[in-house]
Amino acid sequence: MVISAGFREVGAEGLKLENQLVANCGKYGMRMIGPNCFGIVNTDPEYSLNCTFGKTRALQGRVGFISQSGALGEAIMNQAHVLGLGFSMVASIGNKADVSANDILEFWKDDPNTDIVLLYLENFGNPRRFTKIAREISLTKPIVAVKAGRTTQGAAAGSSHTGALAELDVGVDALFDQCGVLRVSSVEELFDVGAALSKQPIPKGNRVAIVSNAGGPALLATDALVSLGMDVAPYAGQTKARLKRTLSGQGNVNNPLDLVAGAGGEHFRKALKVVKNDPNFDSIVTIFVPPVTINQMDVAQSILDGVKGTNKMILACFMGAGEGSAAVDYLKQSGIPVYIFPEAIAKALSLIDSYRRWLQRPRTKFKTFSVNKKRVQEIIDTAIGSRCTALVGEAALAVLDAYGIPVARCRIAYSEKEAVAAADKIGYPVVVKVNSPEILHKTESGAVLVDLRTAKEVKGAFANLKKKVIKIPRKKDRFSVMVQEMVTGGIETVMGMTTDPSFGPLIMFGLGGIYVEILKDVAFRINPLTVYNVEEMIGNLKSFPLLTGFRGTEPVDMPTLKESLLRLSQLVADFDQLSEIDINPFIAQSEKGKSKAVDARIIMHHPTGNRR
């Protein structure tokens, strides 16, 4: 264990020293944690070890905690004490010169003393290995993580829509979501969720019952829960009738159940004994604002007695109980997490519910299709051979076509005569676009003319575009246009890929037009995609109702849309040379077989090995 600083984090000389340190450990068959870390704690009585510079002793429990920050160590241990949170192990790994977070996760995967994993991460050493390990662990042990810092890929994003939209830390979000890791935004949330998971069973659904002696806090809890997607349904049937009989003089019985301000332990006990047996709720939140006339410990004991024997998650909020409240400590020691404010409970419950939904996802496999891989390789080789790093127009659409992604018919024309012949072959109306990789966004450059219905209009379009293109920087090659069938109606969508320096290829999907340009209503997932990943990407968009039929419109051909995303995923997996792909727009139609990619751009790099 090397706690000392002065290594990689201080520059080149420190890195040299760190490498020597690792080499010396390896020479003697040793593994090392650190340097520049807080230390490590193992609370197992049989192997008890506190190798930290902290003064706070860790409570024994079943939570494994990893932190990349040494400075957070003491604060974390103190907060865990306040919450009554016990650890199996605490590991501050610092520079990760030898032992990494992935190594410790691999150990905890089969550790019988660790049931929950909490992470504070600043960077990923090997995100692909993390993905594999985290997916396995999350199936049996919840992982909750704070990921500090934001990726810088957005600042240097490529020219494609996909690259430009990948500026919001989407790689981390996608990785955590696909691995079942609960991402929280602060260390406080990390422990709020960790305390609930370590002491209570995971709820079977999102239905929450609230029992409170204060109307205001109960309404705050309700608002927070509902806004986070939780269900606070009214008490009904036998439960409502029993509550009315049990709490005589209560008046209206609603959820949240607002007991009178002077309600003491007996009121909580009676109400909870009824609510805990209602199969229409999966978790119970108790809120107590202690008046001076009510004994806090009596209420705490009554809450514990009232929920005895239930398999629902029980969380408590004691607002204004005061520091060092014996009643709060009693509940924590008895396995019921206690929070200061109801909004923290709402956030913790919603995050835990997202984990429940992840556990219930169908474990679909990766789907592959019969494709023309050889044709794509020929197109890429030709482009690289001519020192071209971007495929646009006909070449880009040919790549998609080879992988079974439907594309609008098109032809390249080098003269007015060829343009008219192409239009006659394709059928009017047509679109004519400048065919040049130098023009990134054709519409903005005025390099596209649409709805051309006659040979005369096509001739005019060719001449018009040839004049315009002189003003646009381009290589001195022969001028040409792409004549393409005009796809009308439908809903514009955009799909693509960008390469994150840490996570590799990210697949993107969203609606086109203002939805992608202004609202940025898009979803990202790390490649490769499963069938479920695709369904989730589409279904989680705010604009999803537009695809399913809205105010009398026909729903789009969803099977073709989903299959196109899966085929794109396969294309990306097959070719390391592809660094960005933009299919914009892909027009989704209601009639089967009519949905088509209208334009595409593919950016390549020379492969340096297998990125995955």
Summary of the structure (lengths in Angstrom):
residues: 612
radius of gyration: 30.0
end to end distance: 31.9
largest distance: 94.9
contacts: 2062
relative contact order: 0.08
helix: 39%
strand: 20%
